């Protein structure tokens, strides 16, 4: 009998939390807003694996492109990628 009462209490609390989240989303007060397709704030533009535990990543955040190095100790910011959309070799770009 005690297990049934506890299970009912947990179900009631979860139901109340779900209703509160639904209400906040409906009113627009929730921080969990879904992004529109094509309007993503964060986008992975490319990855280069250097070894099993090291890689370089080109990430677009808003209108900035960043080059990041991932390694076992964490992430290192290498710099801004200027002209990241035009990644052709210099000879091909000159033609």
C-alpha positions as CSV (number, residue, x, y, z in Angstrom):
1,X,0.0,0.0,0.0
2,X,2.8,2.4,0.8
3,X,4.5,1.8,-2.6
4,X,1.3,2.6,-4.4
5,X,0.9,5.9,-2.5
6,X,4.6,6.9,-3.2
7,X,4.2,6.0,-6.9
8,X,1.0,8.1,-7.1
9,X,2.8,11.1,-5.4
10,X,5.7,10.9,-7.9
11,X,3.3,10.7,-10.8
12,X,1.4,13.7,-9.5
13,X,4.6,15.8,-9.1
14,X,5.8,14.9,-12.6
15,X,2.4,15.8,-14.0
16,X,2.5,19.2,-12.3
17,X,6.0,19.8,-13.6
18,X,4.9,18.9,-17.1
19,X,1.8,21.2,-16.9
20,X,4.0,24.1,-15.6
21,X,6.5,23.7,-18.5
22,X,3.6,23.5,-21.0
23,X,2.1,26.7,-19.5
24,X,5.5,28.6,-19.6
25,X,6.1,27.6,-23.2
26,X,2.7,28.7,-24.2
27,X,3.2,32.1,-22.6
28,X,6.7,32.4,-24.1
29,X,8.4,32.6,-20.7
30,X,10.5,29.4,-21.1
31,X,14.2,29.4,-21.9
32,X,13.7,26.2,-23.9
33,X,12.8,27.9,-27.2
34,X,13.2,25.9,-30.4
35,X,15.2,27.5,-33.2
36,X,13.7,27.9,-36.6
37,X,15.2,25.8,-39.4
38,X,18.1,27.6,-41.0
39,X,18.5,30.0,-38.1
40,X,20.7,27.9,-35.8
41,X,23.0,30.0,-33.6
42,X,25.7,27.2,-33.4
43,X,26.8,25.2,-36.4
44,X,29.7,22.8,-36.9
45,X,31.3,23.7,-40.3
46,X,34.1,21.0,-40.3
47,X,36.3,18.7,-38.3
48,X,39.8,17.4,-38.9
49,X,40.9,14.4,-36.8
50,X,44.6,14.7,-36.0
51,X,44.8,11.6,-33.8
52,X,42.5,9.5,-31.7
53,X,42.3,12.1,-29.0
54,X,43.1,15.4,-30.9
55,X,41.1,17.2,-33.5
56,X,40.5,20.6,-35.0
57,X,36.9,22.0,-35.4
58,X,35.6,24.9,-37.4
59,X,32.5,26.2,-35.6
60,X,30.1,29.0,-36.6
61,X,28.5,31.0,-33.8
62,X,26.2,33.6,-35.1
63,X,28.2,35.4,-37.8
64,X,31.6,34.4,-36.4
65,X,33.6,31.4,-37.4
66,X,36.0,30.0,-34.7
67,X,38.8,27.4,-34.9
68,X,38.9,25.2,-31.8
69,X,41.4,22.4,-30.9
70,X,40.0,19.5,-28.8
71,X,42.4,17.5,-26.7
72,X,42.2,15.3,-23.6
73,X,42.8,18.3,-21.3
74,X,39.9,20.3,-22.8
75,X,39.4,22.8,-25.6
76,X,41.7,25.5,-26.9
77,X,40.6,28.5,-28.8
78,X,42.9,29.0,-31.8
79,X,41.4,32.0,-33.4
80,X,38.8,33.5,-35.7
81,X,38.5,32.0,-39.1
82,X,38.4,34.9,-41.6
83,X,37.1,33.9,-45.0
84,X,36.0,30.4,-43.8
85,X,33.3,30.2,-46.4
86,X,35.8,30.5,-49.2
87,X,38.1,27.5,-48.5
88,X,39.5,27.1,-52.0
89,X,43.3,27.0,-52.6
90,X,44.8,30.3,-53.6
91,X,45.5,29.3,-57.2
92,X,41.8,28.3,-57.7
93,X,40.6,31.5,-56.0
94,X,42.7,33.7,-58.3
95,X,41.2,32.3,-61.5
